Amino acid sequence: MIDVTNPIATPFRADWSVQPRTDYEFKTNIMTAADGSEQRSPKNRFPRVRIRFSCLARGERHAARITEMRHALMTSALAVRDFRMGSEGKVSADGMSVQLNRWSASWAVGMRVIIEDGDGMAEHTALLTSVDPASRTMILGVRAPTALRGSGVGVSSAVVCSLDGDMRSDLVHAGAVSWEVSATSFGGVDPIGGAPREKFPFTHGAPDAMRITTSRSVLALDFGVGRRQETLGYASDTSGFRTFQVETRQMGQLAKEDVISFFCGCRGRLRSFSAERLDPEARFRFGSDVLTVEHLSGNVSSATMNLVQVRR
């Protein structure tokens, strides 16, 4: 039996030249009535998270350490960085807290974090028991090891996972070693997402630009001349009549947190919401139970979301 309450902090350090990818997956049953309305029922409360990235050894000692830990990594529950949130900070002298260089409102009590040094020789995972936005300080449920106390570290959100298979290793230039990491979370362990919000979190400005593509489904007759004539009976308020594809190629850190939190708050396709920049009088839901986020760097990400107009 794997103990998911005491995961091992993973020694992986991401190689940003190969874009990490995170999938958030819900399961929803949808039944559509004759009048076009939908009845939606959920299958899970929290999303299953799938994480894929390349780990590049920081040096020979880091590579040897990962190799020595491989057996334990294959057979244990792991705390794996999910790339949803990230910052830098300093661990207190007693190891019970971390003061961050920059703060985000998404850091919350009960969230799991992983704390890492820069050379891959020490890391730690714990649940947050208290947060103080004024001082940018988070209190850890488990004291950090001596190697991290009083030092600068990277702090990231994490989920409890198991590896999907054996890590494939590759020798790259100058004899450096990299591994392909693929991990899946244990369902229902990590409560990702905040309280449901009513409106889709559109962003504004060049750094967080969005491209929106609109399409609609119609039944039509083609008489071979002139324009096609749409048949009656397929009303514009029928669920699925219009769909919108929202592409975000340069999401900043805060925009990424908003989109992920909103998707998890809606629980995939379960809840409907408004999107005033698409249609102020209509209701929408996500077109898929899976949200995929590609992380271009530590602060820039991309995602593509399909929104479906629904009756309610």
C-alpha positions as CSV (number, residue, x, y, z in Angstrom):
1,M,0.0,0.0,0.0
2,I,1.4,3.4,-1.0
3,D,1.2,6.1,1.6
4,V,0.0,9.2,-0.2
5,T,0.1,11.3,3.0
6,N,3.9,11.2,3.2
7,P,5.2,11.7,-0.3
8,I,8.9,11.9,-1.2
9,A,10.2,15.3,-2.5
10,T,11.5,14.6,-6.0
11,P,15.0,15.7,-7.0
12,F,13.9,16.7,-10.5
13,R,14.9,20.1,-11.9
14,A,13.1,21.1,-15.1
15,D,14.9,21.6,-18.4
16,W,13.1,24.7,-19.8
17,S,14.4,24.1,-23.3
18,V,11.8,21.3,-23.5
19,Q,8.5,22.9,-22.5
20,P,6.9,21.2,-19.5
21,R,3.2,20.3,-19.9
22,T,0.4,19.9,-17.3
23,D,-3.0,18.4,-17.9
24,Y,-5.9,18.9,-15.5
25,E,-8.6,16.3,-16.1
26,F,-12.2,16.1,-14.8
27,K,-15.0,13.6,-15.8
28,T,-18.5,14.8,-16.5
29,N,-21.6,13.1,-17.9
30,I,-23.7,15.2,-20.2
31,M,-27.3,14.5,-21.4
32,T,-28.9,16.8,-23.9
33,A,-32.7,17.1,-23.9
34,A,-34.8,17.6,-27.0
35,D,-35.1,21.3,-26.3
36,G,-31.3,21.7,-26.3
37,S,-30.8,22.0,-22.6
38,E,-28.1,20.0,-20.8
39,Q,-28.1,17.9,-17.6
40,R,-24.5,17.6,-16.3
41,S,-23.3,15.3,-13.5
42,P,-19.8,15.1,-12.1
43,K,-17.6,12.0,-11.7
44,N,-14.8,13.6,-9.6
45,R,-14.4,16.5,-7.3
46,F,-10.8,17.3,-7.8
47,P,-8.9,17.0,-11.1
48,R,-6.5,14.3,-12.0
49,V,-3.2,16.0,-12.9
50,R,-0.7,14.7,-15.5
51,I,2.7,16.2,-15.6
52,R,5.3,15.7,-18.3
53,F,8.7,17.4,-18.5
54,S,12.4,16.8,-19.0
55,C,14.8,16.8,-16.1
56,L,18.4,17.9,-16.8
57,A,21.0,17.0,-14.2
58,R,22.7,20.1,-12.7
59,G,26.0,18.2,-12.4
60,E,27.6,14.8,-11.7
61,R,26.5,14.7,-8.1
62,H,22.9,15.6,-9.0
63,A,22.9,12.8,-11.7
64,A,24.3,10.3,-9.3
65,R,21.7,11.2,-6.7
66,I,18.8,10.7,-9.1
67,T,20.2,7.4,-10.2
68,E,20.5,6.2,-6.5
69,M,16.9,7.3,-5.8
70,R,15.3,5.7,-8.9
71,H,14.1,2.6,-7.1
72,A,12.4,4.6,-4.3
73,L,10.9,7.0,-6.9
74,M,9.4,4.1,-8.8
75,T,7.7,2.5,-5.8
76,S,6.6,5.5,-3.7
77,A,4.2,8.4,-3.7
78,L,6.0,11.5,-4.9
79,A,5.6,15.3,-4.5
80,V,6.1,16.5,-8.1
81,R,6.1,20.1,-9.2
82,D,3.0,20.9,-11.3
83,F,4.3,24.2,-12.7
84,R,1.1,26.0,-11.6
85,M,2.7,28.4,-9.2
86,G,6.3,29.3,-8.6
87,S,8.5,31.8,-6.8
88,E,11.8,32.2,-5.0
89,G,12.4,32.9,-1.3
90,K,14.5,32.2,1.8
91,V,14.0,29.5,4.4
92,S,14.0,30.6,8.0
93,A,16.8,29.6,10.3
94,D,14.5,27.1,12.1
95,G,13.2,25.7,8.9
96,M,9.5,26.3,9.7
97,S,8.8,29.1,7.3
98,V,9.7,30.6,3.9
99,Q,9.6,34.3,3.0
100,L,8.9,34.7,-0.7
101,N,10.4,37.4,-3.0
102,R,7.0,37.9,-4.6
103,W,3.5,37.0,-3.4
104,S,0.4,35.6,-5.1
105,A,-3.1,35.4,-3.7
106,S,-3.2,31.7,-4.9
107,W,-0.9,30.6,-2.1
108,A,-3.4,29.1,0.4
109,V,-3.5,27.0,3.5
110,G,-3.6,23.3,2.7
111,M,-1.6,23.6,-0.5
112,R,1.3,21.3,-1.0
113,V,4.6,22.9,-2.0
114,I,8.1,21.7,-2.9
115,I,11.2,23.6,-1.9
116,E,14.4,23.1,-4.0
117,D,17.9,24.3,-3.9
118,G,19.7,25.4,-7.1
119,D,22.1,22.5,-7.6
120,G,19.8,19.5,-7.1
121,M,21.2,18.3,-3.8
122,A,18.4,19.1,-1.4
123,E,14.6,19.5,-1.6
124,H,11.6,19.3,0.8
125,T,7.8,19.1,0.6
126,A,5.2,20.1,3.1
127,L,1.6,21.3,3.4
128,L,1.1,25.0,4.1
129,T,-0.4,25.5,7.6
130,S,-0.5,29.3,7.5
131,V,0.1,32.1,5.1
132,D,0.8,35.9,5.7
133,P,0.5,38.0,2.5
134,A,1.7,41.1,4.4
135,S,5.1,39.7,5.1
136,R,5.0,37.2,2.1
137,T,5.6,34.4,4.5
138,M,4.3,30.8,4.4
139,I,4.4,28.4,7.4
140,L,5.3,24.8,6.6
141,G,3.7,21.8,8.2
142,V,7.0,19.9,8.3
143,R,10.3,21.5,9.2
144,A,12.7,21.9,6.3
145,P,16.0,19.9,6.5
146,T,19.2,21.5,7.7
147,A,20.7,21.8,4.2
148,L,17.9,24.3,3.2
149,R,17.7,26.4,6.4
150,G,18.7,30.0,6.0
151,S,19.3,29.6,2.2
152,G,17.7,30.8,-0.9
153,V,15.4,28.3,-2.6
154,G,12.8,27.9,-5.3
155,V,9.2,27.3,-4.1
156,S,6.6,25.6,-6.3
157,S,3.2,24.2,-6.0
158,A,3.2,20.4,-6.1
159,V,0.8,17.4,-6.3
160,V,1.1,13.9,-5.0
161,C,1.9,11.6,-7.9
162,S,3.3,8.3,-9.0
163,L,5.5,7.9,-12.0
164,D,3.8,6.5,-15.1
165,G,6.8,4.3,-16.0
166,D,10.5,3.9,-15.9
167,M,12.3,7.2,-16.4
168,R,14.1,7.2,-19.8
169,S,17.6,8.7,-19.5
170,D,19.6,10.3,-22.3
171,L,23.2,11.4,-22.5
172,V,23.3,14.9,-24.1
173,H,26.1,17.3,-24.9
174,A,29.2,17.3,-22.7
175,G,28.1,14.1,-21.1
176,A,25.2,15.7,-19.2
177,V,22.3,13.4,-18.3
178,S,18.6,14.1,-18.8
179,W,15.5,12.1,-17.9
180,E,11.9,12.2,-19.3
181,V,9.5,12.5,-16.4
182,S,5.8,11.5,-16.7
183,A,3.7,11.5,-13.6
184,T,0.0,11.2,-12.7
185,S,-1.6,12.4,-9.5
186,F,-3.6,10.3,-7.1
187,G,-7.3,11.3,-7.6
188,G,-8.9,13.3,-4.9
189,V,-5.7,14.1,-2.9
190,D,-5.0,17.6,-4.1
191,P,-7.8,20.2,-3.8
192,I,-6.7,22.4,-6.7
193,G,-8.8,25.5,-7.5
194,G,-10.7,28.1,-5.6
195,A,-14.3,29.0,-5.1
196,P,-16.3,29.0,-8.4
197,R,-16.4,32.4,-10.1
198,E,-19.1,33.6,-12.3
199,K,-17.2,35.2,-15.2
200,F,-14.5,33.8,-17.5
201,P,-11.1,35.5,-16.5
202,F,-10.3,37.3,-19.7
203,T,-7.0,39.2,-19.5
204,H,-6.2,42.5,-21.2
205,G,-2.9,43.8,-22.6
206,A,-0.2,42.6,-25.0
207,P,1.6,40.3,-22.5
208,D,-1.6,38.2,-22.0
209,A,-3.1,38.5,-25.4
210,M,-5.9,36.1,-26.4
211,R,-7.0,35.0,-29.8
212,I,-10.7,34.1,-30.1
213,T,-12.2,32.1,-33.0
214,T,-15.9,31.7,-33.3
215,S,-17.9,29.0,-35.1
216,R,-21.4,27.8,-35.1
217,S,-23.2,24.6,-36.1
218,V,-26.2,24.8,-38.4
219,L,-28.4,22.4,-40.4
220,A,-28.7,23.6,-43.9
221,L,-30.1,22.8,-47.4
222,D,-28.0,23.3,-50.5
223,F,-30.2,23.8,-53.6
224,G,-27.1,24.2,-55.9
225,V,-27.7,27.9,-56.6
226,G,-27.0,31.0,-54.5
227,R,-26.5,30.8,-50.8
228,R,-27.4,27.9,-48.6
229,Q,-30.7,28.2,-46.7
230,E,-30.7,27.3,-43.0
231,T,-33.5,25.0,-41.9
232,L,-35.8,26.0,-39.1
233,G,-35.9,24.3,-35.8
234,Y,-32.3,24.8,-34.7
235,A,-32.6,27.8,-32.4
236,S,-29.7,30.0,-31.5
237,D,-30.2,29.3,-27.8
238,T,-29.7,25.5,-28.3
239,S,-26.6,24.2,-26.4
240,G,-23.7,23.8,-28.7
241,F,-25.1,26.2,-31.4
242,R,-21.9,28.4,-31.0
243,T,-18.4,27.5,-29.9
244,F,-15.5,29.7,-29.2
245,Q,-11.8,28.7,-29.2
246,V,-9.7,30.9,-26.9
247,E,-5.9,30.7,-27.5
248,T,-3.5,32.2,-25.0
249,R,0.1,32.2,-26.1
250,Q,1.7,34.6,-23.6
251,M,0.0,34.1,-20.3
252,G,1.8,35.6,-17.4
253,Q,2.0,33.9,-14.0
254,L,-1.1,35.5,-12.5
255,A,-3.1,34.9,-15.7
256,K,-2.1,31.2,-15.7
257,E,-3.2,30.9,-12.0
258,D,-6.5,32.5,-12.8
259,V,-7.3,30.2,-15.8
260,I,-6.3,27.0,-13.9
261,S,-8.3,28.1,-10.8
262,F,-11.3,29.0,-12.9
263,F,-11.3,25.7,-14.8
264,C,-11.0,23.7,-11.6
265,G,-13.6,25.9,-9.9
266,C,-16.0,25.0,-12.8
267,R,-14.9,21.4,-12.5
268,G,-14.3,21.0,-16.2
269,R,-17.6,20.9,-18.2
270,L,-19.8,20.8,-15.1
271,R,-20.6,24.4,-14.3
272,S,-21.7,27.2,-16.7
273,F,-20.5,30.7,-16.6
274,S,-20.8,34.1,-18.3
275,A,-18.3,35.6,-20.7
276,E,-19.3,39.1,-21.4
277,R,-16.6,39.7,-24.1
278,L,-18.2,36.8,-26.1
279,D,-21.9,37.5,-25.5
280,P,-23.1,39.4,-22.5
281,E,-26.5,37.6,-22.5
282,A,-25.3,34.0,-23.0
283,R,-24.1,31.2,-20.8
284,F,-21.1,29.0,-21.6
285,R,-19.2,26.0,-20.4
286,F,-15.9,24.4,-21.2
287,G,-16.0,22.2,-24.3
288,S,-13.6,19.7,-22.7
289,D,-13.0,18.1,-19.3
290,V,-9.2,18.5,-19.9
291,L,-7.2,21.7,-19.7
292,T,-3.7,21.5,-21.1
293,V,-1.1,24.2,-20.1
294,E,2.3,24.4,-21.7
295,H,4.9,26.2,-19.7
296,L,7.2,28.2,-22.0
297,S,9.3,29.5,-19.1
298,G,8.9,30.0,-15.4
299,N,6.6,33.0,-16.0
300,V,5.1,32.5,-19.5
301,S,2.6,29.8,-20.5
302,S,0.2,28.9,-23.2
303,A,-3.2,27.2,-23.4
304,T,-6.1,26.6,-25.8
305,M,-9.7,26.3,-24.5
306,N,-12.9,25.6,-26.2
307,L,-16.0,27.3,-24.9
308,V,-19.5,26.1,-25.7
309,Q,-22.6,28.2,-25.6
310,V,-25.4,26.5,-23.5
311,R,-28.9,27.3,-22.5
312,R,-28.1,27.3,-18.7
